[in-house]
Amino acid sequence: MTNIDFNLISPHDVMLSVAQRAKTLRLEQNITQQELADRVGIAIGTIKRFEKTGEIQFNHLLRVALVLGRLEEFVNLFAPADVPVSLYELKDIKPRQRARKK
C-alpha cells in the first residue's frame, strides 16, 4: 500500500503564505506600503498586488526581503544536499552542466 500525502500544498498557496508573512513583517516594522515601495524602488501597486495575490517578480521579492531584513533566507533556497550517499560518491562529484535528453 502506498502512502499518499493529502496535505499537498500548491504554488499558489505558497505565494499567498509568503505574501502574508511579508505583510505581517512589514507591519511589525511599522513600514507603510508606500515606504516599502519607495525603499525597494517599485510602484506601490506592485506591493499591493503582492500582498493581495502573492504575485511579484523574483528580483522585486528579493529586494523586499532585503528591506525587511530577510534576504539571507533565500541564500540556501536551492542548495544541494551536503550529505553524500556513500564514500564512493565523494570522489565522483561533478556538477551537472546540462540536463539529459529525453
N, C-alpha and C positions, 0 to 999 in steps of 0.2 A: 504494500500500500504506500502510495507516495504522500509526502507531507505537502499540503497546499497552504500557502500563506495568504490568508484572507485579509490581511492588513496591508495590502498594496497601496502605495502612495503614487499619485500621478505627478508628472512635472508641473502641472497647473497648481496642484496642492502645495508643492514645494515653493513655487513662485509666490503664492499668497502668504505662505508662512514666513518666508524671508522678508516680504514687504511689511507684514505686520510687526515682525521683530525690529525691523529698521525704523518703523514709525514709533514704536514704543521707546526705542533707544533715543531717537530724536527728541521726543517729548521729555524723557528723563533728563536730557542735557539742556532742556529749555531752549531749543532751537526751533524757530518757525520754519514752515515750508519755504518761505521766501528767502530766509537766511541760508538755509541749506542749499537751495538752488544757486544763490549768489556765490557761496563758498565753493561749490562743485563746478560752477561755470556752465550751468544748463538752465533751461527755461523752467519756471515754476510749474507749468503744465506737465512737464516730464515727471517732476516729483509727485504731483497729484495723481497722475496716471499710475505711477509705480506703486504708490501706497494703496490705490484702489484695486488695481488689477494684477500687480506684480510684474508688469511688463516694463523692461528697461534695457537699454543697450549694455553689454557687458562692461565696456570701458566706463560708462557712467556709473554702473553699480560699484565698480572698483573705487571710483572717486568718492562716491557716497560713503563707502566703507572707510576710506581714508579719513574723511571729515569726521565720521562718527567714532574713529579710533578702533576700527575692527579690520583693517586691511590684512593684518597678519594671519587672519583666519583663512584667507584664500591661498596662502603660500603652499600649503600641503594638499590642495584640493584633489589633484590627480597624481599624487606622489606614488611611486612604485613601492611595492611591499619590500621591506628590508630583510625579511627572513627567507633564506633560500630553503628549498625543499630538501636538498641534500648537499653534502660537501662537494660532490662531483659538479654540481651546478655553479659553484663558486668560480671555477676556472673557465667555464664556458659562457659567462655572462657577457653578452654583446647586445647593445641597444638596437632594436629593430629600426631600420631606415625606411621601410615601406611595408604595406600590407601585402599578403599573398593574393594572387588572382584566384577567383573562384571558378 
